[in-house]
Amino acid sequence: MTPPLDTASPSSRHAEAEPDILASMREDLTDWRQWMARAVVLLYAVLAGLAVVLFTWVSDGAIDGFDHLRRWSPWAPLVWTPCCTALLVWLTRRFAPGAAGSGIPQVMAALAPQVTPEHRGLFVSLRLSAEKLLLVSGGLLGGLAIGREGPSVQIAAGVMQHAQRWLPQRSPLHHDGLLVAGGAAGIAAAFNAPLAGVMFAIEEMTRKIEQRTSGLLIAAIVLAGLVAVSVFGNASYFGRLRVEPLTWAHLWPGLLTAVACGLMGGVFSRLLQRSLLGGQDRFSRWRARYPVRFAFACGLVIAVMGWVSHGATDGSGYSYTRRLVEGELDLPVLYVTLRIVATWLAVWSGVPGGIFAPSLAIGAGIGSDIAQLAGPDQGAAVMIAIGMTAFLAAVTQAPITAFIIVMEMVDGHAMVLSLMAAALLASLMSRWISVPIYHRLAQAQLRRLPDQPAPTPGAAATSASSSATNAS
């Protein structure tokens, strides 16, 4: 017997019915709570973007200040850098332990379900945003190889989460959504690339955002990025890469660059994690027992490497990377090795700072070196773009974010697929060597919660791991 054509229940037919246009418009336009929530979130998105803009101005001034010091006396950093490093570590541990490290693990930890509202201030707050701005700028003033992009995530998230107190009751927006939007807005504003911020939220920070609020949060991320664009102009963060048309001759050098960056980036990520989380070795025990002295020693080694390289390893590498991208600079011998060591020691010392910009500088150096080995006809700009993408993807294991950040620098779309392939390959190889760095450091941050069990006496590894939360 043929079944009837319409077997759905009346309720199911009603659920599938087309919406009443007038009723939907009336409901949306007359809901003042929804409009107030939108206005509050967008206003704080603008404030988050302005906070990152202020951070950029202050940190740029700090970088210029160190350059003036080095030009005044090449020997001055040998005293200034270690003293500055020790002072910043003492200030961080004494007054602002939540501002340590890059800032991304803190935001991810604040999203953890076991973090109660009264404990979120341990990881993200307006006060921590201000402390982060000053401490990271101090590190750049000291010539340390740190970046400001990861700290921008914590700074913007601290501003955005403050919007919670102004939202009306029964608002569909919740604290997790504001943190995700704030953190992603920091990337968008720091790199002058709103799309990179959106993808960073999806790759690294998103837990579960309600469908009805996702559009508003994405709009907030884009708006924060547009604030930076309106201030700094529609210019790429590290300049423009002008690449020639790709040919089959670029295949093997490009593949070698992606593989080398994937392996070195994975090793670098694992080295950072082992150093920050500690162990039973002599240096980890010394760092846990005498953190300020250890920071002074790290700063001294960094200053010596800067003096030997004539300033090539000083700072985060913004100027060197920009000049390399624009084809105006030949790298010193062992630049990549010295830059890796300088970044590692700066992070290990415990000074607040990120690894995005140093990773891009290292990747650019690797690409430039392989281009020189392959011959002048292989196109240095192509290898530099692949190296920056691959190394950043390997260290962060966020390939889409890395691809979009570098894609913004490339003049033309000829390399889109090549950069995407390099990012995915390098990230895959990095996962063979290391676990995702930000997720592991976020777990270390959660040990700072008051209800966590204290480390057992005599366990050096546990003690060092606990102290590493101040640097993660």
Secondary structure as a PSIPRED ss2 file (coil, helix, strand):
# PSIPRED VFORMAT (PSIPRED V4.0)

   1 M C   1.000  0.000  0.000
   2 T C   1.000  0.000  0.000
   3 P C   1.000  0.000  0.000
   4 P C   1.000  0.000  0.000
   5 L C   1.000  0.000  0.000
   6 D C   1.000  0.000  0.000
   7 T C   1.000  0.000  0.000
   8 A C   1.000  0.000  0.000
   9 S C   1.000  0.000  0.000
  10 P H   0.000  1.000  0.000
  11 S H   0.000  1.000  0.000
  12 S H   0.000  1.000  0.000
  13 R H   0.000  1.000  0.000
  14 H H   0.000  1.000  0.000
  15 A H   0.000  1.000  0.000
  16 E C   1.000  0.000  0.000
  17 A C   1.000  0.000  0.000
  18 E C   1.000  0.000  0.000
  19 P C   1.000  0.000  0.000
  20 D C   1.000  0.000  0.000
  21 I H   0.000  1.000  0.000
  22 L H   0.000  1.000  0.000
  23 A H   0.000  1.000  0.000
  24 S H   0.000  1.000  0.000
  25 M H   0.000  1.000  0.000
  26 R H   0.000  1.000  0.000
  27 E H   0.000  1.000  0.000
  28 D H   0.000  1.000  0.000
  29 L H   0.000  1.000  0.000
  30 T C   1.000  0.000  0.000
  31 D C   1.000  0.000  0.000
  32 W H   0.000  1.000  0.000
  33 R H   0.000  1.000  0.000
  34 Q H   0.000  1.000  0.000
  35 W H   0.000  1.000  0.000
  36 M H   0.000  1.000  0.000
  37 A H   0.000  1.000  0.000
  38 R H   0.000  1.000  0.000
  39 A H   0.000  1.000  0.000
  40 V H   0.000  1.000  0.000
  41 V H   0.000  1.000  0.000
  42 L H   0.000  1.000  0.000
  43 L H   0.000  1.000  0.000
  44 Y H   0.000  1.000  0.000
  45 A H   0.000  1.000  0.000
  46 V H   0.000  1.000  0.000
  47 L H   0.000  1.000  0.000
  48 A H   0.000  1.000  0.000
  49 G H   0.000  1.000  0.000
  50 L H   0.000  1.000  0.000
  51 A H   0.000  1.000  0.000
  52 V H   0.000  1.000  0.000
  53 V H   0.000  1.000  0.000
  54 L H   0.000  1.000  0.000
  55 F H   0.000  1.000  0.000
  56 T H   0.000  1.000  0.000
  57 W H   0.000  1.000  0.000
  58 V H   0.000  1.000  0.000
  59 S H   0.000  1.000  0.000
  60 D H   0.000  1.000  0.000
  61 G H   0.000  1.000  0.000
  62 A H   0.000  1.000  0.000
  63 I H   0.000  1.000  0.000
  64 D H   0.000  1.000  0.000
  65 G H   0.000  1.000  0.000
  66 F H   0.000  1.000  0.000
  67 D H   0.000  1.000  0.000
  68 H H   0.000  1.000  0.000
  69 L H   0.000  1.000  0.000
  70 R H   0.000  1.000  0.000
  71 R H   0.000  1.000  0.000
  72 W H   0.000  1.000  0.000
  73 S C   1.000  0.000  0.000
  74 P C   1.000  0.000  0.000
  75 W C   1.000  0.000  0.000
  76 A C   1.000  0.000  0.000
  77 P H   0.000  1.000  0.000
  78 L H   0.000  1.000  0.000
  79 V H   0.000  1.000  0.000
  80 W H   0.000  1.000  0.000
  81 T H   0.000  1.000  0.000
  82 P H   0.000  1.000  0.000
  83 C H   0.000  1.000  0.000
  84 C H   0.000  1.000  0.000
  85 T H   0.000  1.000  0.000
  86 A H   0.000  1.000  0.000
  87 L H   0.000  1.000  0.000
  88 L H   0.000  1.000  0.000
  89 V H   0.000  1.000  0.000
  90 W H   0.000  1.000  0.000
  91 L H   0.000  1.000  0.000
  92 T H   0.000  1.000  0.000
  93 R H   0.000  1.000  0.000
  94 R H   0.000  1.000  0.000
  95 F H   0.000  1.000  0.000
  96 A C   1.000  0.000  0.000
  97 P H   0.000  1.000  0.000
  98 G H   0.000  1.000  0.000
  99 A H   0.000  1.000  0.000
 100 A C   1.000  0.000  0.000
 101 G C   1.000  0.000  0.000
 102 S C   1.000  0.000  0.000
 103 G C   1.000  0.000  0.000
 104 I H   0.000  1.000  0.000
 105 P H   0.000  1.000  0.000
 106 Q H   0.000  1.000  0.000
 107 V H   0.000  1.000  0.000
 108 M H   0.000  1.000  0.000
 109 A H   0.000  1.000  0.000
 110 A H   0.000  1.000  0.000
 111 L C   1.000  0.000  0.000
 112 A C   1.000  0.000  0.000
 113 P C   1.000  0.000  0.000
 114 Q C   1.000  0.000  0.000
 115 V C   1.000  0.000  0.000
 116 T C   1.000  0.000  0.000
 117 P H   0.000  1.000  0.000
 118 E H   0.000  1.000  0.000
 119 H H   0.000  1.000  0.000
 120 R H   0.000  1.000  0.000
 121 G H   0.000  1.000  0.000
 122 L H   0.000  1.000  0.000
 123 F C   1.000  0.000  0.000
 124 V C   1.000  0.000  0.000
 125 S C   1.000  0.000  0.000
 126 L H   0.000  1.000  0.000
 127 R H   0.000  1.000  0.000
 128 L H   0.000  1.000  0.000
 129 S H   0.000  1.000  0.000
 130 A H   0.000  1.000  0.000
 131 E H   0.000  1.000  0.000
 132 K H   0.000  1.000  0.000
 133 L H   0.000  1.000  0.000
 134 L H   0.000  1.000  0.000
 135 L H   0.000  1.000  0.000
 136 V H   0.000  1.000  0.000
 137 S H   0.000  1.000  0.000
 138 G H   0.000  1.000  0.000
 139 G H   0.000  1.000  0.000
 140 L H   0.000  1.000  0.000
 141 L H   0.000  1.000  0.000
 142 G C   1.000  0.000  0.000
 143 G C   1.000  0.000  0.000
 144 L C   1.000  0.000  0.000
 145 A C   1.000  0.000  0.000
 146 I C   1.000  0.000  0.000
 147 G E   0.000  0.000  1.000
 148 R C   1.000  0.000  0.000
 149 E H   0.000  1.000  0.000
 150 G H   0.000  1.000  0.000
 151 P H   0.000  1.000  0.000
 152 S H   0.000  1.000  0.000
 153 V H   0.000  1.000  0.000
 154 Q H   0.000  1.000  0.000
 155 I H   0.000  1.000  0.000
 156 A H   0.000  1.000  0.000
 157 A H   0.000  1.000  0.000
 158 G H   0.000  1.000  0.000
 159 V H   0.000  1.000  0.000
 160 M H   0.000  1.000  0.000
 161 Q H   0.000  1.000  0.000
 162 H H   0.000  1.000  0.000
 163 A H   0.000  1.000  0.000
 164 Q H   0.000  1.000  0.000
 165 R H   0.000  1.000  0.000
 166 W H   0.000  1.000  0.000
 167 L C   1.000  0.000  0.000
 168 P C   1.000  0.000  0.000
 169 Q C   1.000  0.000  0.000
 170 R C   1.000  0.000  0.000
 171 S C   1.000  0.000  0.000
 172 P C   1.000  0.000  0.000
 173 L C   1.000  0.000  0.000
 174 H C   1.000  0.000  0.000
 175 H H   0.000  1.000  0.000
 176 D H   0.000  1.000  0.000
 177 G H   0.000  1.000  0.000
 178 L H   0.000  1.000  0.000
 179 L H   0.000  1.000  0.000
 180 V H   0.000  1.000  0.000
 181 A H   0.000  1.000  0.000
 182 G H   0.000  1.000  0.000
 183 G H   0.000  1.000  0.000
 184 A H   0.000  1.000  0.000
 185 A H   0.000  1.000  0.000
 186 G H   0.000  1.000  0.000
 187 I H   0.000  1.000  0.000
 188 A H   0.000  1.000  0.000
 189 A H   0.000  1.000  0.000
 190 A H   0.000  1.000  0.000
 191 F C   1.000  0.000  0.000
 192 N C   1.000  0.000  0.000
 193 A C   1.000  0.000  0.000
 194 P H   0.000  1.000  0.000
 195 L H   0.000  1.000  0.000
 196 A H   0.000  1.000  0.000
 197 G H   0.000  1.000  0.000
 198 V H   0.000  1.000  0.000
 199 M H   0.000  1.000  0.000
 200 F H   0.000  1.000  0.000
 201 A H   0.000  1.000  0.000
 202 I H   0.000  1.000  0.000
 203 E H   0.000  1.000  0.000
 204 E H   0.000  1.000  0.000
 205 M H   0.000  1.000  0.000
 206 T C   1.000  0.000  0.000
 207 R C   1.000  0.000  0.000
 208 K C   1.000  0.000  0.000
 209 I C   1.000  0.000  0.000
 210 E C   1.000  0.000  0.000
 211 Q H   0.000  1.000  0.000
 212 R H   0.000  1.000  0.000
 213 T H   0.000  1.000  0.000
 214 S H   0.000  1.000  0.000
 215 G H   0.000  1.000  0.000
 216 L H   0.000  1.000  0.000
 217 L H   0.000  1.000  0.000
 218 I H   0.000  1.000  0.000
 219 A H   0.000  1.000  0.000
 220 A H   0.000  1.000  0.000
 221 I H   0.000  1.000  0.000
 222 V H   0.000  1.000  0.000
 223 L H   0.000  1.000  0.000
 224 A H   0.000  1.000  0.000
 225 G H   0.000  1.000  0.000
 226 L H   0.000  1.000  0.000
 227 V H   0.000  1.000  0.000
 228 A H   0.000  1.000  0.000
 229 V H   0.000  1.000  0.000
 230 S H   0.000  1.000  0.000
 231 V H   0.000  1.000  0.000
 232 F H   0.000  1.000  0.000
 233 G C   1.000  0.000  0.000
 234 N C   1.000  0.000  0.000
 235 A C   1.000  0.000  0.000
 236 S C   1.000  0.000  0.000
 237 Y C   1.000  0.000  0.000
 238 F C   1.000  0.000  0.000
 239 G C   1.000  0.000  0.000
 240 R C   1.000  0.000  0.000
 241 L E   0.000  0.000  1.000
 242 R C   1.000  0.000  0.000
 243 V C   1.000  0.000  0.000
 244 E C   1.000  0.000  0.000
 245 P C   1.000  0.000  0.000
 246 L C   1.000  0.000  0.000
 247 T C   1.000  0.000  0.000
 248 W H   0.000  1.000  0.000
 249 A H   0.000  1.000  0.000
 250 H H   0.000  1.000  0.000
 251 L H   0.000  1.000  0.000
 252 W H   0.000  1.000  0.000
 253 P H   0.000  1.000  0.000
 254 G H   0.000  1.000  0.000
 255 L H   0.000  1.000  0.000
 256 L H   0.000  1.000  0.000
 257 T H   0.000  1.000  0.000
 258 A H   0.000  1.000  0.000
 259 V H   0.000  1.000  0.000
 260 A H   0.000  1.000  0.000
 261 C H   0.000  1.000  0.000
 262 G H   0.000  1.000  0.000
 263 L H   0.000  1.000  0.000
 264 M H   0.000  1.000  0.000
 265 G H   0.000  1.000  0.000
 266 G H   0.000  1.000  0.000
 267 V H   0.000  1.000  0.000
 268 F H   0.000  1.000  0.000
 269 S H   0.000  1.000  0.000
 270 R H   0.000  1.000  0.000
 271 L H   0.000  1.000  0.000
 272 L H   0.000  1.000  0.000
 273 Q H   0.000  1.000  0.000
 274 R H   0.000  1.000  0.000
 275 S H   0.000  1.000  0.000
 276 L H   0.000  1.000  0.000
 277 L H   0.000  1.000  0.000
 278 G C   1.000  0.000  0.000
 279 G C   1.000  0.000  0.000
 280 Q C   1.000  0.000  0.000
 281 D C   1.000  0.000  0.000
 282 R H   0.000  1.000  0.000
 283 F H   0.000  1.000  0.000
 284 S H   0.000  1.000  0.000
 285 R H   0.000  1.000  0.000
 286 W H   0.000  1.000  0.000
 287 R H   0.000  1.000  0.000
 288 A H   0.000  1.000  0.000
 289 R H   0.000  1.000  0.000
 290 Y C   1.000  0.000  0.000
 291 P H   0.000  1.000  0.000
 292 V H   0.000  1.000  0.000
 293 R H   0.000  1.000  0.000
 294 F H   0.000  1.000  0.000
 295 A H   0.000  1.000  0.000
 296 F H   0.000  1.000  0.000
 297 A H   0.000  1.000  0.000
 298 C H   0.000  1.000  0.000
 299 G H   0.000  1.000  0.000
 300 L H   0.000  1.000  0.000
 301 V H   0.000  1.000  0.000
 302 I H   0.000  1.000  0.000
 303 A H   0.000  1.000  0.000
 304 V H   0.000  1.000  0.000
 305 M H   0.000  1.000  0.000
 306 G H   0.000  1.000  0.000
 307 W H   0.000  1.000  0.000
 308 V H   0.000  1.000  0.000
 309 S C   1.000  0.000  0.000
 310 H C   1.000  0.000  0.000
 311 G C   1.000  0.000  0.000
 312 A C   1.000  0.000  0.000
 313 T C   1.000  0.000  0.000
 314 D C   1.000  0.000  0.000
 315 G C   1.000  0.000  0.000
 316 S C   1.000  0.000  0.000
 317 G C   1.000  0.000  0.000
 318 Y H   0.000  1.000  0.000
 319 S H   0.000  1.000  0.000
 320 Y H   0.000  1.000  0.000
 321 T H   0.000  1.000  0.000
 322 R H   0.000  1.000  0.000
 323 R H   0.000  1.000  0.000
 324 L H   0.000  1.000  0.000
 325 V H   0.000  1.000  0.000
 326 E C   1.000  0.000  0.000
 327 G C   1.000  0.000  0.000
 328 E C   1.000  0.000  0.000
 329 L C   1.000  0.000  0.000
 330 D C   1.000  0.000  0.000
 331 L C   1.000  0.000  0.000
 332 P C   1.000  0.000  0.000
 333 V C   1.000  0.000  0.000
 334 L C   1.000  0.000  0.000
 335 Y H   0.000  1.000  0.000
 336 V H   0.000  1.000  0.000
 337 T H   0.000  1.000  0.000
 338 L H   0.000  1.000  0.000
 339 R H   0.000  1.000  0.000
 340 I H   0.000  1.000  0.000
 341 V H   0.000  1.000  0.000
 342 A H   0.000  1.000  0.000
 343 T H   0.000  1.000  0.000
 344 W H   0.000  1.000  0.000
 345 L H   0.000  1.000  0.000
 346 A H   0.000  1.000  0.000
 347 V H   0.000  1.000  0.000
 348 W H   0.000  1.000  0.000
 349 S H   0.000  1.000  0.000
 350 G C   1.000  0.000  0.000
 351 V C   1.000  0.000  0.000
 352 P C   1.000  0.000  0.000
 353 G C   1.000  0.000  0.000
 354 G E   0.000  0.000  1.000
 355 I C   1.000  0.000  0.000
 356 F H   0.000  1.000  0.000
 357 A H   0.000  1.000  0.000
 358 P H   0.000  1.000  0.000
 359 S H   0.000  1.000  0.000
 360 L H   0.000  1.000  0.000
 361 A H   0.000  1.000  0.000
 362 I H   0.000  1.000  0.000
 363 G H   0.000  1.000  0.000
 364 A H   0.000  1.000  0.000
 365 G H   0.000  1.000  0.000
 366 I H   0.000  1.000  0.000
 367 G H   0.000  1.000  0.000
 368 S H   0.000  1.000  0.000
 369 D H   0.000  1.000  0.000
 370 I H   0.000  1.000  0.000
 371 A H   0.000  1.000  0.000
 372 Q H   0.000  1.000  0.000
 373 L H   0.000  1.000  0.000
 374 A H   0.000  1.000  0.000
 375 G C   1.000  0.000  0.000
 376 P H   0.000  1.000  0.000
 377 D H   0.000  1.000  0.000
 378 Q H   0.000  1.000  0.000
 379 G C   1.000  0.000  0.000
 380 A H   0.000  1.000  0.000
 381 A H   0.000  1.000  0.000
 382 V H   0.000  1.000  0.000
 383 M H   0.000  1.000  0.000
 384 I H   0.000  1.000  0.000
 385 A H   0.000  1.000  0.000
 386 I H   0.000  1.000  0.000
 387 G H   0.000  1.000  0.000
 388 M H   0.000  1.000  0.000
 389 T H   0.000  1.000  0.000
 390 A H   0.000  1.000  0.000
 391 F H   0.000  1.000  0.000
 392 L H   0.000  1.000  0.000
 393 A H   0.000  1.000  0.000
 394 A H   0.000  1.000  0.000
 395 V H   0.000  1.000  0.000
 396 T H   0.000  1.000  0.000
 397 Q C   1.000  0.000  0.000
 398 A C   1.000  0.000  0.000
 399 P H   0.000  1.000  0.000
 400 I H   0.000  1.000  0.000
 401 T H   0.000  1.000  0.000
 402 A H   0.000  1.000  0.000
 403 F H   0.000  1.000  0.000
 404 I H   0.000  1.000  0.000
 405 I H   0.000  1.000  0.000
 406 V H   0.000  1.000  0.000
 407 M H   0.000  1.000  0.000
 408 E C   1.000  0.000  0.000
 409 M C   1.000  0.000  0.000
 410 V E   0.000  0.000  1.000
 411 D C   1.000  0.000  0.000
 412 G C   1.000  0.000  0.000
 413 H C   1.000  0.000  0.000
 414 A C   1.000  0.000  0.000
 415 M C   1.000  0.000  0.000
 416 V H   0.000  1.000  0.000
 417 L H   0.000  1.000  0.000
 418 S H   0.000  1.000  0.000
 419 L H   0.000  1.000  0.000
 420 M H   0.000  1.000  0.000
 421 A H   0.000  1.000  0.000
 422 A H   0.000  1.000  0.000
 423 A H   0.000  1.000  0.000
 424 L H   0.000  1.000  0.000
 425 L H   0.000  1.000  0.000
 426 A H   0.000  1.000  0.000
 427 S H   0.000  1.000  0.000
 428 L H   0.000  1.000  0.000
 429 M H   0.000  1.000  0.000
 430 S H   0.000  1.000  0.000
 431 R H   0.000  1.000  0.000
 432 W H   0.000  1.000  0.000
 433 I H   0.000  1.000  0.000
 434 S C   1.000  0.000  0.000
 435 V C   1.000  0.000  0.000
 436 P C   1.000  0.000  0.000
 437 I H   0.000  1.000  0.000
 438 Y H   0.000  1.000  0.000
 439 H H   0.000  1.000  0.000
 440 R H   0.000  1.000  0.000
 441 L H   0.000  1.000  0.000
 442 A H   0.000  1.000  0.000
 443 Q H   0.000  1.000  0.000
 444 A H   0.000  1.000  0.000
 445 Q H   0.000  1.000  0.000
 446 L H   0.000  1.000  0.000
 447 R H   0.000  1.000  0.000
 448 R H   0.000  1.000  0.000
 449 L C   1.000  0.000  0.000
 450 P C   1.000  0.000  0.000
 451 D C   1.000  0.000  0.000
 452 Q C   1.000  0.000  0.000
 453 P C   1.000  0.000  0.000
 454 A C   1.000  0.000  0.000
 455 P C   1.000  0.000  0.000
 456 T C   1.000  0.000  0.000
 457 P C   1.000  0.000  0.000
 458 G C   1.000  0.000  0.000
 459 A C   1.000  0.000  0.000
 460 A H   0.000  1.000  0.000
 461 A H   0.000  1.000  0.000
 462 T H   0.000  1.000  0.000
 463 S H   0.000  1.000  0.000
 464 A H   0.000  1.000  0.000
 465 S H   0.000  1.000  0.000
 466 S H   0.000  1.000  0.000
 467 S H   0.000  1.000  0.000
 468 A H   0.000  1.000  0.000
 469 T C   1.000  0.000  0.000
 470 N C   1.000  0.000  0.000
 471 A C   1.000  0.000  0.000
 472 S C   1.000  0.000  0.000
